Amino acid sequence: MSIDSVRPAITSGGTGSLSSDLQQTYLSSSCFDFLLIELVPMAYRLAVDVSTSSAVAAGLNPEEVLDEEERREAAFYKLDLLGYRVGQGLVERFSRDRPRFTDGLDAIKFLCKDLWTLVFRKQIDNLKTNHRGVYVLTDNSFRPFSRMSMESGGLALQRAQPFLWFPCGLIRGALSSMNINATVQAETSELPGATFQIKTVVNAKS
């Protein structure tokens, strides 16, 4: 799969012959951007819908089942799990013809260059490590933030935070497929930048 703004999947040459790979699939970059943005409100809606249905079935008041913090946790869980599954699938698909990763840093570099470019159409801008399993990835212009309103103040940063949950899951899932167990935390101190801290533990070989 490729992400392209305008390039069609099949084009016709002057003689009417097909001039594109019939097996190549293209996805509108704008649609993909909007999908990433819509994931957060969708996760919140699903969290509310599930809790409301459970409350009604149990004869409880739906308004009293989940408070704001619980809705936030439920949305985080859904987005993180969705990202995890996507990350696993991407690595399985796009690393199968690569040589086996030799160490954690090799896998992180694949994540920063190949995988990040595939999903967000740019490489990670900065990678730092303490060489003891901790990595800090900085994206100075995180793609999902590029279409968001850049209002000043802490409220904008607070609203932006949930949009980091999906990529956190994506990173965990991708590393899991490369036999690396990891915890991922993300933050933004200035839009549209984002920082991801990865703490890894290489899984024991069976």
Residue, then its C-alpha position, 0 to 999 in steps of 0.5 A: m500500500s502507498i499513500d499518495s495525494v493525487r496519483p491514480a492506481i491505474t493510468s492510461g497511456g496515449t495508446g490506451s495501455l495500462s501503465s501502472d502496477l495493477q496490484q499497487t493500491y493507493l490511499s488519499s493522503s488527505c483522507f488518511d489524515f482526516l481518519l487519524i484525526e477522527l479516531v479520537p472522537m470515535a474512540y470517545r463515542l464508542a466508550v460512551d456507547v458501550s457504557t450506556s448500553s451496559a448501564v441500561a442493561a443493568g438498570l442503572n443511570p447511564e449518566e452515573v456510570l462513567d465520569e470524564e476520567e473513566r471515559r478518557e481511560a476507555a478511549f485511551y485503551k481503544l486507541d492504544l489497542l487499535g494502534y498496536r494491531v496496526g503496528q503489528g500488521l505493518v511490520e509483518r507486511f513491510s519487513r518480511d523481505r528485510p534481513r533479521f534485525t540484529d539489535g534493538l537500535d536496528a529495529i528502532k531505526f527501521l521504525c524511525k525511517d521506514l515505518w514512520t515514513l510509511v504512516f506519516r510521510k516523513q522520518i522522525d527528526n531526532l533519535k536519542t538513546n542512552h544505549r540501555g534500552v531507552y529511546v527518545l523520538t522527536d517529530n518536529s511536525f507530527r502529521p496529525f497535528s498539522r491540520m489542528s487549530m494552533e491555539s496558544g496555551g495549555l488547553a491546546l496541548q491538553r486537547a492534542q494529547p489524546f491524538l498521541w495514543f494511537p501512535c503510542g500503540l502503533i510503536r508498541g505493536a511494531l516493536s512487538s512484531m520485532n520481538i521487542n517488548a516496550t512501554v511508550q509514553a508521548e507528550t507535546s510541549e509545543l505544537p505541532g511537535a511530538t516526543f515519544q519515549i520508548k523503554t524496551v526489553v528484548n524478549a527472551k528467545s524461545 
